[in-house]
Amino acid sequence: FMFDITRYSSLRNFQDWLNIVRQGYKGPLEQIPLLMVGSKLDLEYKRAVSRDEAFELAKKNNLFGYIECSSKDGQNVQEVFLEIARIMMKKAKIITT
């Protein structure tokens, strides 16, 4: 799930998207490697959602983590994909935790 750290309203939409996934997927959500991603890290000075708040929301909803990135300048973009790959490998039990 991705949201804009500069627009609080985009974080509120997160719960709607999560509900759509829950309604559409009949198995346990823990089987889906869901990660919360805060975008527009390059606009840190316009931040409307704190890291702590986003992290707590991800934790409360049993997501696999929270990370922030910037598509504009590339900051942490590779880390987002690496984290998704790590989560998928752990779920497939290719690597141990």
Buried (B, 14 or more C-beta within 10 A) or exposed (E): BBBBBBBEEBBEEBEEEBEEEEEEEEEEEEEBBBBBBBBBBBBEEEBBBEEEEBBEBBEEBEBBBBBBBBBEEEBBBEEBEEBBEBBEEBEEEEEEE
